[in-house]
Amino acid sequence: MRIVILSLIALALTACASVRKLDAANDVHALLIAIRDDDQAAFDAHVDRAALKQEIEARLVAEGRKDERLGGLAAILAPALADLAGETLVQPSVFRGVAEYYGYTRETKIPGPLAISQALKPLPDGRICATRKQDGPCLLIFTKGPDDRWRLSGFEGDIKELRLKG
């Protein structure tokens, strides 16, 4: 009897994770469409700029600290650089390069939410991450906001992937 109860609990938890992934996949799909179509308003609706700025700042400081000569300077400059990065790098055209890493070009048909949900992984803290392949490392992190919309809130990829297209 104990095994049956544990199995039912495990099944319920798996179902909750799947529902959460599918819920997030709808917003990830909308973000991919906004990136593909260079739709700034739709992109902004699916991005948590404050969270991304905070993460970029922390990563800039961490990178600066790797070089002992720049550690203190990086800590001083990181907030201004993160603010600048938040305004210039958090744009559909910049994230198009990240989408291309996933295999989504302007010519690629964006898969539906059900297919996208297969590349999403629930994190222990309630967030969802997008991976390039099942069980791969996280690249994009999504957090559910108070309005029940999942927003891009973190970028785990190489910071050098975020660059303006020239």
CORSULTA-V66626 format. One record per backbone hydrogen bond with DSSP energy under -0.5 kcal/mol. CO is the residue of the C=O (numbers start at 1). NH is the residue of the N-H. If there is no record, write none. Layout:
BEGIN
co={CO	CO}
nh={NH	NH}
END
This chain:
BEGIN
co={1	2	3	4	5	6	7	8	9	10	11	12	13	14	15	16	17	18	19	20	21	22	23	24	25	26	27	28	29	30	31	32	33	34	34	35	38	39	40	41	42	43	44	46	47	48	49	50	51	52	53	54	55	56	57	58	59	60	61	62	63	64	66	67	67	70	71	72	73	74	77	78	79	80	81	82	83	84	85	85	89	91	92	94	94	95	96	97	98	99	100	103	105	112	113	114	115	116	117	119	121	123	127	128	129	130	130	133	137	139	139	140	141	141	142	143	145	149	151	152	154	158	159	161}
nh={5	6	7	8	9	10	11	12	13	14	15	16	17	18	19	20	21	22	23	24	25	26	27	28	29	30	31	32	33	34	35	36	37	38	39	38	40	43	44	45	46	46	47	152	49	52	53	54	55	56	57	58	59	60	61	62	63	64	65	66	66	67	68	70	71	74	75	76	77	78	81	82	83	84	85	86	87	88	89	90	91	95	96	97	98	99	100	101	102	104	103	105	108	116	117	118	118	119	120	131	129	126	123	142	121	139	140	136	132	156	157	130	153	154	128	151	148	145	143	48	141	161	162	163}
END
